[in-house]
Amino acid sequence: MNAPCPLCSPAGEDVVHREERLRVILVDDPEYPGTARVIWNAHVAEMSDLPPPDREHLMRAVMTVETVQRRVLAPHKINLASLGNQVPHLHWHLIPRYADDAHFPQPIWGSRQREPDAQGLAARRARLPALRAALEDAFAAA
């Protein structure tokens, strides 16, 4: 790598769960409130680089976040993405999607389809404290 990895040396992350192998953060995205990332702490680029028990552990964390997002936020869909094209450090994006969001049905990195509804965004942002509490509870119970 030519530059330091921003996921190996994070700054300013909103961490809701941290353990030896991974961490879960909430992403401050004004158009996609409730977006989270599950980040593998070791610098690994691909899922197949992990031994099977670590893969299973990582995917359990991803599924925990998705389950909580669905329960608390009631989105139309959850988009899961593990890209790593710009930052080759294993991490999963979990993005709650709504039929009236700015890009739906396109990916959030695709062409904008409309201006998001301000009231809808405000209502989604208002659920963020409940999302945080539910994520903390889910990981504490795991």
VENSUL-V223577 format. One record per pair of residues at least 24 apart in sequence whose ideal C-beta (glycine too) atoms are under 7 Angstrom apart, sorted by sequence separation. I is the first residue (numbers start at 1). J is the second residue. D is the distance in Angstrom with one decimal. If there is no record, write none. Layout:
I	J	D
I	J	D
//
This chain:
38	62	5.1
69	94	6.2
38	65	6.0
69	96	5.3
66	94	5.8
79	107	6.7
36	65	5.1
65	94	5.1
62	92	5.0
7	39	5.6
62	94	6.8
21	54	6.6
36	69	7.0
8	43	5.3
34	69	5.9
47	82	7.0
21	57	6.2
22	58	6.2
24	61	6.5
5	43	5.9
22	61	5.7
34	73	4.9
45	84	6.1
24	65	6.0
45	88	4.3
47	90	6.7
45	89	6.8
46	90	6.8
45	90	6.4
43	89	5.5
44	90	4.7
40	90	4.1
40	91	6.6
73	124	6.7
39	91	4.3
38	91	6.6
37	91	5.3
38	92	4.6
73	127	5.7
37	92	6.6
72	127	6.0
37	93	5.7
35	93	7.0
36	94	4.6
72	130	5.3
73	131	6.4
35	94	6.8
72	131	4.8
35	95	4.9
35	96	6.9
34	96	4.5
69	131	6.9
72	134	5.1
32	95	5.6
68	131	6.8
71	134	6.9
32	96	6.9
68	134	4.8
68	135	5.2
32	101	7.0
31	101	6.9
65	135	6.6
68	138	5.2
31	102	5.3
64	138	5.2
64	139	6.6
32	108	6.1
64	142	6.5
7	87	5.8
6	87	6.1
8	89	6.5
5	87	6.6
7	89	4.1
5	89	5.3
7	91	6.1
31	116	5.6
33	121	6.8
31	121	6.9
34	124	6.4
33	124	4.5
33	125	4.6
34	127	7.0
34	128	6.5
33	128	5.9
34	131	5.6
26	132	6.6
24	135	6.6
16	132	5.6
17	135	6.5
16	135	4.7
17	136	6.9
16	136	5.9
17	139	4.2
//
